Amino acid sequence: MQDWNGNGDPKLAGYTGRVSFARTFTLTEAQARQDATLSLGIIYEKDLTWVNGTLVGATDSWSEGQRYAVAKQSLRSGHNTIITLAENGYGAGGMMGPNEEAYLSFVAGPPIDLNGNWRYKIAKKHGPAPWVDDRGRADGTPIITTASPKVRLVLTGPRQGLIR
């Protein structure tokens, strides 16, 4: 786990935007019957995190490690998948660690080490939403106009192709 600028992929050098990370792990039946805590260390700057397609947490703070409660209903014996969508606006980005802070812990039994073996995919960049007018401010802060349409937002989970 490190700053994505230093991982050796030239596409990520100096990159600002979103990157999806995925990690699979295996649970026993006893582990899958327990509520758990997912610890991911520091994710710079923001994240959305799913376990087996269920959103378990979101944070916009890069100064503290991400820890999310995972209900036993979201876990299953056998293969499980974590997907984290990380976003940064400048500088360092991604899953910063420290490595020992990446784990899934249970009330009973040892934790699952989640360090290493994370796949990633650079998310497609999208322009501003059509109802956002950012021409009016010198600092580029978006202005939501009073003429902004009421939009029905449809959120799609990681099964919709964030990670291949």
N, C-alpha and C positions, 0 to 999 in steps of 0.2 A: 504494500500500500504506500503510494507516494504521490506527490504532485504530478499531474499528468503531463506537465511540461518537461519533466525529466525522465519519462519512461522509454525514450528511444524512438517513438513513433513521430516522424516529421510532421504528420498531419496535426498532432497535438501541441507541437512547439509553439508557444505564444497564443494558443487557441483560447478564445472566450466564447462561451455558449453552453450548450448542454451535451452531456455524455451519459449514456445508459451503461450501467455496470450490472453484470449478472453472475451469480454464484450458485452452484448446486451443492447439496449436502444430503446425507442420508441419516434418517432417524430410525430408532428401534420403535416397536409398538409402545413400550413403556415411556419413552421420551415424547412420542406424539400425543399421549394422553395427558400431558402436563402443559399448563401455561408456561410461557417462556419470556425471557428478556433478550432482545436483539441489541447488541452493542456494535457500532460500526466505527468508533473513533471519530475523528473530526472529518467532516465533509465540507469542503470549501466551495462555494459559499452557501448554497441552498440544496435541499434534497427532497424528493418524494421517494418513499420506500414501500415496496410490496413484498409479501411472502405468499407464494402460491396464488397470486392474483388478487390478494386482499391488501388494501392499503393499510399499513400499520403505523405510518408516521410521516410527518413532514416538518422540516425545520428551515428557518432562514437565518440561523445563527451559526457562524463559522468558529466561534470562540469556545464552544463547548462540544464535547463528544455527543454523538447521536445515540440515544438509547430509547428503544421502543418496546412497549408491551405487546406480546404476540399471544393471542388467545389460542387455546388448544384446538379450537374449531378450524383454525387456519393451518394447522400442521397435519401431516399424515405420515404413517410409517412408510419407509422407503425413501424415494427421491423427493426432495423439496427444492424450491427455487426462490432465491431472493433477487429482486430487481431494484436497483436504486438509480433514479434519474438525478444526476448532479448538475448544477448550473453555477457558472461563475461569470462575473462581469468584467473582471480585470485580474491580472497577475496570476498567482498560483491557482490551481483548480483541482477538483476531484477528491478522491478518498486519501486523506493525508495521514491516516494512522493515529497514534502509533500502532504497530502491528499487533501488540498484545491486547489492544482494545477491540479487536474484531472477533466476536464470539457470540454464540447463542447459549444462554444459561438457563437452567431449570431449577425448580425447587429441590428436586432430588436427583443426584447423579452428576457426573462431570459435565462441563460445558463442551460445546462443539467449537473447535478452532476454525475460524473463517478467514484466516490470513492466507493470501496467495490464491492462485487459480481463478481470479475474477476475469471474465470476458468483458469486453467493452465495445461500444459502437457510438460513433459520433452522430448526434441527432441532427436531422435536417433543420437548417435555419429557416425561420419564417419571418416575414416582414411584420410591421405593426398591424394590429387589428384595424379593420376599415373604419371603425368609429372613433379611433384615436387620432387626434390632431396634435402633432408635436411641433408644429411650425411656430406656435405662439410664444414659446419660452426660450430664452437664451440658453438655459442649461439643458434643454432637450427633455425636460420632465413632461410626460404626456398630459394632455388635457382631455378629459372625458367631456364631450360637449353635451348640452341639454338636448340636442337633436340625436343623441346616441340611440340607436335602436335597441329595443329589448331583444336580447339574444338568448336562445335556449342553448346552453352549453352541454355538449355531450362528452363526458370523460371516458376515455378508453383505457383499459388496463394493459399490462405488459403483454398479454396474449395477442394484442393487436399488432405485433411486429416491432416492438422496440429493440428486441435482441433477436438475432438469427442464430 
